[in-house]
Each structure stands twice: as C-alpha cells, then as structure tokens.
C-alpha cells in the first residue's frame, strides 16, 4: 500500500521495541474520519504505547503512521492542532480555575492567541461540556465528574480533528462514567471529530465505539477488529448490547 490516504488515522505494520523488548508487532488498522474506535485488550498488550505513538509522544520502530492523510516522520510532525490527547489522569493544574485549565490547551498549541480569545473559547467549551457557571471554580471545588469535564474541555478547546483518550473515565463511579459516555457521544455527534480511545472495559468499548480493535499481548498485535453495528444509545440492559458484550469478552 502506498500514497496518501483519506482516513483520520492509519497504522501500517507498525512495531515498537524498547531495547530487546518488542511491545508491538506489525499492527495495522485504519480509523476513518469521524469514526470512534476503541483499543481493547489485557494489561501489557501495548494499548497505551500504541496511543502514544499516534499522539507523537513515541516513535515507531518499524512501519508507517499516517495522520490526516500525511505520513508522519517522528515527533517533529506533531506541532499542530489536528490532535488532542485526554489522559487517564485529569492533570488539572490546582492553582488554575476551570477556565484557566481549559485555556491551557490553547496556550500550549499557540501562545500567540490573545487572552480575550482564549477566555472566549474556554468559556464556550466549558458550556459545551455542561459546566456553565463553574468557570471560576478551582479543581478542589469540583467533583470527579466535573474535573473530567474540565479535562475534556481542555482537549476540545483547540478544535481538534482527532481526539485521543487513554482510559479517561476509568476512575469514575459507574453512574458518572455513564454520564461521561453520553456527554462524549453528544459532543461527537455535534463536531464529528475522529476518536481513538484505550479501554480495558468491554462494556465501555461496546457502548462508545463504531469498531473495536482487540489486541493480543506480548507482543501486542491485532487479534480481531469487531464492527459494532448496534443503534445508539446502547445500554447493557438491552439484550443485543448484552450479547455483543459477551461475545467481545470471549476475544480478550
């Protein structure tokens, strides 16, 4: 396969080694523009390593990685706003307000953006994630779910075409996690960004994803790619969703 492609993300026989330890072995899959894809597998299968390579935090040892139709050549190609990364920890700065934490995404991407524009855009994404009235609150004044919303706002403030997420809701209780799932799907329906996320939660993968890339461990490799063709919203109480969850668990 050669030449530019139109998918949001494409991995072509990508491998990663740390010294003599091979973590990923010839991983290949595409994520179409506007698609939500989950990376699912047991601990140690290389999910986060793979996401960090897509994010430009690590370089592949072998293979090709394409972002927005352009082949990347290492971390130097990631000085743009096409990508945004939401980490497992919310990583909010405790001395900053919710607005100032959301603004941090803009400061990192383009320090030349005027303060007034940063404020306006930060307020807009805080409204988008349902935090109207909390712009001046500090992290210690917010619940865990609200902190996750601030982290999501910070990830969205640059207007990314691709959103990467590394188990961002794993520390929330089940009810709040379900609310964040609904919030993410609502925002995705509005903005149609491409989403690639890591999870170890089979139910989360089925609820959120259009497709699930199941990774086998040591070294990480694609075991199977599963299409999730169920209508949304998806809840585990729905028999079809429950069966999809059961079938997916058999592949882990």
BALOBA-1460 file (C-alpha; in Angstrom, 3 decimals):
// residues 252
<rec num="1" residu="x" x="0.000" y="0.000" z="0.000"/>
<rec num="2" residu="x" x="1.406" y="3.417" z="-0.878"/>
<rec num="3" residu="x" x="0.362" y="7.005" z="-1.345"/>
<rec num="4" residu="x" x="-1.745" y="9.374" z="0.732"/>
<rec num="5" residu="x" x="-4.956" y="8.155" z="2.325"/>
<rec num="6" residu="x" x="-8.090" y="9.988" z="3.445"/>
<rec num="7" residu="x" x="-8.562" y="8.269" z="6.810"/>
<rec num="8" residu="x" x="-8.040" y="10.208" z="10.018"/>
<rec num="9" residu="x" x="-5.507" y="7.671" z="11.320"/>
<rec num="10" residu="x" x="-3.770" y="4.799" z="9.559"/>
<rec num="11" residu="x" x="-1.229" y="2.368" z="11.003"/>
<rec num="12" residu="x" x="0.624" y="0.214" z="8.522"/>
<rec num="13" residu="x" x="2.559" y="-2.700" z="10.003"/>
<rec num="14" residu="x" x="3.664" y="-0.611" z="12.990"/>
<rec num="15" residu="x" x="6.011" y="-2.188" z="15.529"/>
<rec num="16" residu="x" x="7.601" y="-0.821" z="18.692"/>
<rec num="17" residu="x" x="10.547" y="-2.123" z="20.677"/>
<rec num="18" residu="x" x="12.236" y="-0.844" z="23.802"/>
<rec num="19" residu="x" x="15.713" y="-2.303" z="23.528"/>
<rec num="20" residu="x" x="15.301" y="-6.047" z="23.092"/>
<rec num="21" residu="x" x="11.694" y="-5.990" z="24.342"/>
<rec num="22" residu="x" x="9.179" y="-5.989" z="21.494"/>
<rec num="23" residu="x" x="5.979" y="-4.329" z="22.717"/>
<rec num="24" residu="x" x="4.010" y="-4.095" z="19.449"/>
<rec num="25" residu="x" x="4.326" y="-6.369" z="16.444"/>
<rec num="26" residu="x" x="3.171" y="-5.235" z="12.978"/>
<rec num="27" residu="x" x="-0.083" y="-3.564" z="13.979"/>
<rec num="28" residu="x" x="-2.265" y="-2.377" z="11.090"/>
<rec num="29" residu="x" x="-5.683" y="-0.691" z="11.122"/>
<rec num="30" residu="x" x="-7.405" y="2.492" z="9.944"/>
<rec num="31" residu="x" x="-9.665" y="4.927" z="11.755"/>
<rec num="32" residu="x" x="-11.966" y="6.736" z="9.334"/>
<rec num="33" residu="x" x="-12.667" y="10.434" z="9.657"/>
<rec num="34" residu="x" x="-15.437" y="10.923" z="12.216"/>
<rec num="35" residu="x" x="-15.249" y="7.334" z="13.462"/>
<rec num="36" residu="x" x="-14.978" y="6.211" z="17.098"/>
<rec num="37" residu="x" x="-12.597" y="3.285" z="17.555"/>
<rec num="38" residu="x" x="-11.659" y="1.518" z="20.796"/>
<rec num="39" residu="x" x="-8.346" y="-0.183" z="21.543"/>
<rec num="40" residu="x" x="-9.176" y="-3.096" z="23.837"/>
<rec num="41" residu="x" x="-7.017" y="-5.742" z="25.451"/>
<rec num="42" residu="x" x="-5.481" y="-7.084" z="28.629"/>
<rec num="43" residu="x" x="-2.807" y="-5.247" z="30.580"/>
<rec num="44" residu="x" x="0.545" y="-5.356" z="28.803"/>
<rec num="45" residu="x" x="-0.785" y="-5.656" z="25.247"/>
<rec num="46" residu="x" x="0.585" y="-2.220" z="24.265"/>
<rec num="47" residu="x" x="-2.635" y="-0.175" z="24.084"/>
<rec num="48" residu="x" x="-1.209" y="2.970" z="25.676"/>
<rec num="49" residu="x" x="2.091" y="2.603" z="23.820"/>
<rec num="50" residu="x" x="0.163" y="2.498" z="20.561"/>
<rec num="51" residu="x" x="-1.887" y="5.557" z="21.511"/>
<rec num="52" residu="x" x="1.281" y="7.427" z="22.492"/>
<rec num="53" residu="x" x="2.755" y="6.712" z="19.069"/>
<rec num="54" residu="x" x="-0.350" y="8.094" z="17.376"/>
<rec num="55" residu="x" x="-0.057" y="11.136" z="19.669"/>
<rec num="56" residu="x" x="3.552" y="11.686" z="18.619"/>
<rec num="57" residu="x" x="4.926" y="11.025" z="22.108"/>
<rec num="58" residu="x" x="6.765" y="7.921" z="20.910"/>
<rec num="59" residu="x" x="8.247" y="6.972" z="17.546"/>
<rec num="60" residu="x" x="7.527" y="3.664" z="15.848"/>
<rec num="61" residu="x" x="10.424" y="1.255" z="15.481"/>
<rec num="62" residu="x" x="9.001" y="-0.068" z="12.200"/>
<rec num="63" residu="x" x="6.091" y="0.635" z="9.897"/>
<rec num="64" residu="x" x="4.201" y="3.737" z="8.804"/>
<rec num="65" residu="x" x="1.835" y="6.045" z="10.670"/>
<rec num="66" residu="x" x="-0.439" y="8.419" z="8.737"/>
<rec num="67" residu="x" x="-2.410" y="11.280" z="10.294"/>
<rec num="68" residu="x" x="-4.967" y="13.227" z="8.245"/>
<rec num="69" residu="x" x="-3.599" y="11.772" z="5.014"/>
<rec num="70" residu="x" x="0.027" y="12.667" z="5.764"/>
<rec num="71" residu="x" x="2.759" y="10.236" z="6.744"/>
<rec num="72" residu="x" x="4.386" y="11.330" z="9.990"/>
<rec num="73" residu="x" x="8.132" y="11.328" z="10.399"/>
<rec num="74" residu="x" x="8.521" y="11.153" z="14.162"/>
<rec num="75" residu="x" x="7.538" y="13.546" z="16.915"/>
<rec num="76" residu="x" x="8.662" y="16.646" z="14.998"/>
<rec num="77" residu="x" x="5.498" y="16.417" z="12.870"/>
<rec num="78" residu="x" x="3.130" y="16.984" z="15.791"/>
<rec num="79" residu="x" x="3.360" y="20.748" z="16.216"/>
<rec num="80" residu="x" x="-0.209" y="21.350" z="15.053"/>
<rec num="81" residu="x" x="-3.713" y="21.219" z="16.454"/>
<rec num="82" residu="x" x="-5.065" y="18.258" z="14.489"/>
<rec num="83" residu="x" x="-4.623" y="16.041" z="17.543"/>
<rec num="84" residu="x" x="-5.694" y="16.374" z="21.148"/>
<rec num="85" residu="x" x="-4.957" y="13.904" z="23.953"/>
<rec num="86" residu="x" x="-7.106" y="13.233" z="27.041"/>
<rec num="87" residu="x" x="-5.067" y="11.314" z="29.627"/>
<rec num="88" residu="x" x="-6.171" y="8.793" z="32.226"/>
<rec num="89" residu="x" x="-5.491" y="11.324" z="34.979"/>
<rec num="90" residu="x" x="-7.243" y="14.679" z="34.563"/>
<rec num="91" residu="x" x="-3.922" y="16.507" z="35.155"/>
<rec num="92" residu="x" x="-5.649" y="19.758" z="36.103"/>
<rec num="93" residu="x" x="-3.405" y="22.478" z="37.498"/>
<rec num="94" residu="x" x="-4.673" y="23.066" z="41.062"/>
<rec num="95" residu="x" x="-3.865" y="26.801" z="41.100"/>
<rec num="96" residu="x" x="-5.862" y="27.450" z="37.924"/>
<rec num="97" residu="x" x="-9.606" y="27.863" z="37.597"/>
<rec num="98" residu="x" x="-11.643" y="25.601" z="35.329"/>
<rec num="99" residu="x" x="-11.494" y="28.313" z="32.651"/>
<rec num="100" residu="x" x="-7.725" y="28.727" z="33.008"/>
<rec num="101" residu="x" x="-7.227" y="24.954" z="32.849"/>
<rec num="102" residu="x" x="-9.279" y="24.815" z="29.652"/>
<rec num="103" residu="x" x="-7.247" y="27.710" z="28.264"/>
<rec num="104" residu="x" x="-4.038" y="25.775" z="28.861"/>
<rec num="105" residu="x" x="-4.748" y="23.701" z="25.761"/>
<rec num="106" residu="x" x="-4.687" y="26.869" z="23.673"/>
<rec num="107" residu="x" x="-1.581" y="28.233" z="25.381"/>
<rec num="108" residu="x" x="0.316" y="25.042" z="24.613"/>
<rec num="109" residu="x" x="-0.869" y="24.911" z="20.987"/>
<rec num="110" residu="x" x="-0.415" y="28.589" z="20.122"/>
<rec num="111" residu="x" x="0.946" y="31.034" z="22.740"/>
<rec num="112" residu="x" x="0.228" y="33.952" z="20.372"/>
<rec num="113" residu="x" x="-3.553" y="33.638" z="20.784"/>
<rec num="114" residu="x" x="-4.754" y="36.802" z="22.597"/>
<rec num="115" residu="x" x="-6.031" y="36.430" z="26.167"/>
<rec num="116" residu="x" x="-9.551" y="37.602" z="25.250"/>
<rec num="117" residu="x" x="-9.857" y="34.930" z="22.547"/>
<rec num="118" residu="x" x="-8.562" y="32.268" z="24.950"/>
<rec num="119" residu="x" x="-11.188" y="33.289" z="27.517"/>
<rec num="120" residu="x" x="-13.978" y="33.236" z="24.944"/>
<rec num="121" residu="x" x="-13.038" y="29.832" z="23.561"/>
<rec num="122" residu="x" x="-12.530" y="28.338" z="27.021"/>
<rec num="123" residu="x" x="-15.935" y="29.586" z="28.156"/>
<rec num="124" residu="x" x="-17.512" y="28.089" z="25.031"/>
<rec num="125" residu="x" x="-16.087" y="24.598" z="25.596"/>
<rec num="126" residu="x" x="-16.956" y="24.691" z="29.299"/>
<rec num="127" residu="x" x="-20.534" y="25.440" z="28.247"/>
<rec num="128" residu="x" x="-20.309" y="22.613" z="25.694"/>
<rec num="129" residu="x" x="-19.396" y="20.054" z="28.384"/>
<rec num="130" residu="x" x="-22.097" y="21.282" z="30.756"/>
<rec num="131" residu="x" x="-20.047" y="23.397" z="33.170"/>
<rec num="132" residu="x" x="-21.887" y="26.675" z="32.815"/>
<rec num="133" residu="x" x="-21.355" y="28.677" z="35.984"/>
<rec num="134" residu="x" x="-18.216" y="26.804" z="37.080"/>
<rec num="135" residu="x" x="-15.588" y="28.659" z="35.026"/>
<rec num="136" residu="x" x="-14.132" y="30.343" z="38.131"/>
<rec num="137" residu="x" x="-14.063" y="27.208" z="40.294"/>
<rec num="138" residu="x" x="-10.744" y="25.569" z="41.179"/>
<rec num="139" residu="x" x="-10.183" y="21.808" z="40.838"/>
<rec num="140" residu="x" x="-10.543" y="21.126" z="44.586"/>
<rec num="141" residu="x" x="-14.030" y="22.648" z="44.410"/>
<rec num="142" residu="x" x="-15.163" y="20.224" z="41.681"/>
<rec num="143" residu="x" x="-16.391" y="16.636" z="41.806"/>
<rec num="144" residu="x" x="-14.538" y="13.885" z="39.963"/>
<rec num="145" residu="x" x="-17.017" y="14.008" z="37.109"/>
<rec num="146" residu="x" x="-16.725" y="17.781" z="36.827"/>
<rec num="147" residu="x" x="-12.933" y="17.518" z="36.762"/>
<rec num="148" residu="x" x="-13.255" y="15.023" z="33.897"/>
<rec num="149" residu="x" x="-15.450" y="17.516" z="32.072"/>
<rec num="150" residu="x" x="-12.805" y="20.227" z="32.505"/>
<rec num="151" residu="x" x="-10.188" y="17.820" z="31.123"/>
<rec num="152" residu="x" x="-12.465" y="17.092" z="28.167"/>
<rec num="153" residu="x" x="-12.990" y="20.835" z="27.625"/>
<rec num="154" residu="x" x="-9.228" y="21.365" z="27.631"/>
<rec num="155" residu="x" x="-8.901" y="18.636" z="24.983"/>
<rec num="156" residu="x" x="-11.610" y="20.199" z="22.797"/>
<rec num="157" residu="x" x="-10.638" y="23.864" z="23.077"/>
<rec num="158" residu="x" x="-8.230" y="23.732" z="20.125"/>
<rec num="159" residu="x" x="-10.934" y="22.306" z="17.849"/>
<rec num="160" residu="x" x="-9.065" y="19.049" z="17.162"/>
<rec num="161" residu="x" x="-9.965" y="16.850" z="14.227"/>
<rec num="162" residu="x" x="-8.684" y="13.823" z="16.163"/>
<rec num="163" residu="x" x="-9.285" y="13.140" z="19.856"/>
<rec num="164" residu="x" x="-7.155" y="10.511" z="21.609"/>
<rec num="165" residu="x" x="-8.210" y="9.217" z="25.028"/>
<rec num="166" residu="x" x="-6.346" y="6.870" z="27.382"/>
<rec num="167" residu="x" x="-8.957" y="5.389" z="29.741"/>
<rec num="168" residu="x" x="-10.129" y="8.881" z="30.726"/>
<rec num="169" residu="x" x="-13.215" y="7.714" z="32.631"/>
<rec num="170" residu="x" x="-11.742" y="4.681" z="34.406"/>
<rec num="171" residu="x" x="-11.558" y="6.360" z="37.829"/>
<rec num="172" residu="x" x="-15.183" y="7.496" z="37.833"/>
<rec num="173" residu="x" x="-18.012" y="5.612" z="39.511"/>
<rec num="174" residu="x" x="-20.338" y="3.702" z="37.144"/>
<rec num="175" residu="x" x="-23.076" y="6.340" z="37.144"/>
<rec num="176" residu="x" x="-20.685" y="9.212" z="36.395"/>
<rec num="177" residu="x" x="-18.875" y="7.126" z="33.785"/>
<rec num="178" residu="x" x="-22.185" y="6.531" z="32.025"/>
<rec num="179" residu="x" x="-22.885" y="10.268" z="32.078"/>
<rec num="180" residu="x" x="-19.475" y="10.999" z="30.535"/>
<rec num="181" residu="x" x="-20.148" y="8.402" z="27.840"/>
<rec num="182" residu="x" x="-23.369" y="10.213" z="26.958"/>
<rec num="183" residu="x" x="-21.544" y="13.550" z="27.002"/>
<rec num="184" residu="x" x="-18.796" y="12.334" z="24.693"/>
<rec num="185" residu="x" x="-21.294" y="10.870" z="22.222"/>
<rec num="186" residu="x" x="-23.344" y="14.074" z="22.275"/>
<rec num="187" residu="x" x="-20.291" y="16.217" z="21.517"/>
<rec num="188" residu="x" x="-19.074" y="13.780" z="18.877"/>
<rec num="189" residu="x" x="-22.447" y="13.971" z="17.123"/>
<rec num="190" residu="x" x="-22.073" y="17.769" z="17.009"/>
<rec num="191" residu="x" x="-18.418" y="18.015" z="15.993"/>
<rec num="192" residu="x" x="-17.734" y="14.691" z="14.209"/>
<rec num="193" residu="x" x="-14.104" y="14.504" z="15.298"/>
<rec num="194" residu="x" x="-12.257" y="11.221" z="14.917"/>
<rec num="195" residu="x" x="-11.899" y="9.428" z="18.264"/>
<rec num="196" residu="x" x="-9.403" y="6.706" z="19.179"/>
<rec num="197" residu="x" x="-9.520" y="5.582" z="22.791"/>
<rec num="198" residu="x" x="-7.918" y="2.974" z="25.022"/>
<rec num="199" residu="x" x="-10.039" y="0.930" z="27.399"/>
<rec num="200" residu="x" x="-9.900" y="-2.324" z="29.345"/>
<rec num="201" residu="x" x="-13.679" y="-2.136" z="29.874"/>
<rec num="202" residu="x" x="-15.577" y="-4.305" z="27.382"/>
<rec num="203" residu="x" x="-18.890" y="-2.604" z="28.120"/>
<rec num="204" residu="x" x="-17.361" y="0.844" z="27.530"/>
<rec num="205" residu="x" x="-15.975" y="-0.323" z="24.190"/>
<rec num="206" residu="x" x="-19.392" y="-1.560" z="23.039"/>
<rec num="207" residu="x" x="-21.263" y="1.499" z="24.322"/>
<rec num="208" residu="x" x="-18.981" y="4.045" z="22.646"/>
<rec num="209" residu="x" x="-17.234" y="2.552" z="19.627"/>
<rec num="210" residu="x" x="-18.129" y="2.065" z="15.985"/>
<rec num="211" residu="x" x="-15.362" y="-0.547" z="15.851"/>
<rec num="212" residu="x" x="-13.192" y="-2.289" z="18.437"/>
<rec num="213" residu="x" x="-9.566" y="-3.239" z="17.754"/>
<rec num="214" residu="x" x="-8.825" y="-6.192" z="20.044"/>
<rec num="215" residu="x" x="-5.120" y="-6.552" z="20.827"/>
<rec num="216" residu="x" x="-3.416" y="-9.783" z="21.859"/>
<rec num="217" residu="x" x="-0.492" y="-9.415" z="24.308"/>
<rec num="218" residu="x" x="3.272" y="-9.883" z="24.403"/>
<rec num="219" residu="x" x="3.979" y="-8.573" z="21.888"/>
<rec num="220" residu="x" x="0.841" y="-6.562" z="21.151"/>
<rec num="221" residu="x" x="-0.789" y="-7.442" z="17.848"/>
<rec num="222" residu="x" x="-4.231" y="-7.222" z="16.318"/>
<rec num="223" residu="x" x="-6.271" y="-10.266" z="17.286"/>
<rec num="224" residu="x" x="-9.507" y="-9.113" z="15.698"/>
<rec num="225" residu="x" x="-11.370" y="-5.971" z="14.597"/>
<rec num="226" residu="x" x="-15.040" y="-6.031" z="15.579"/>
<rec num="227" residu="x" x="-17.726" y="-3.850" z="13.982"/>
<rec num="228" residu="x" x="-20.332" y="-2.588" z="16.453"/>
<rec num="229" residu="x" x="-23.431" y="-2.016" z="14.343"/>
<rec num="230" residu="x" x="-25.961" y="-1.550" z="17.153"/>
<rec num="231" residu="x" x="-28.040" y="1.632" z="17.264"/>
<rec num="232" residu="x" x="-27.318" y="4.179" z="19.966"/>
<rec num="233" residu="x" x="-27.944" y="4.691" z="22.820"/>
<rec num="234" residu="x" x="-26.552" y="1.323" z="23.933"/>
<rec num="235" residu="x" x="-27.102" y="0.011" z="27.449"/>
<rec num="236" residu="x" x="-26.165" y="-3.327" z="28.962"/>
<rec num="237" residu="x" x="-29.836" y="-3.939" z="29.804"/>
<rec num="238" residu="x" x="-30.562" y="-4.201" z="26.073"/>
<rec num="239" residu="x" x="-30.316" y="-7.924" z="25.125"/>
<rec num="240" residu="x" x="-28.495" y="-7.188" z="21.846"/>
<rec num="241" residu="x" x="-25.948" y="-4.996" z="23.627"/>
<rec num="242" residu="x" x="-25.502" y="-7.569" z="26.395"/>
<rec num="243" residu="x" x="-24.844" y="-10.253" z="23.772"/>
<rec num="244" residu="x" x="-22.301" y="-8.036" z="21.979"/>
<rec num="245" residu="x" x="-20.513" y="-7.505" z="25.306"/>
<rec num="246" residu="x" x="-20.500" y="-11.254" z="25.958"/>
<rec num="247" residu="x" x="-19.113" y="-12.049" z="22.507"/>
<rec num="248" residu="x" x="-16.399" y="-9.410" z="22.830"/>
<rec num="249" residu="x" x="-15.308" y="-10.748" z="26.224"/>
<rec num="250" residu="x" x="-14.607" y="-14.098" z="24.556"/>
<rec num="251" residu="x" x="-11.929" y="-12.415" z="22.413"/>
<rec num="252" residu="x" x="-9.941" y="-10.884" z="25.287"/>
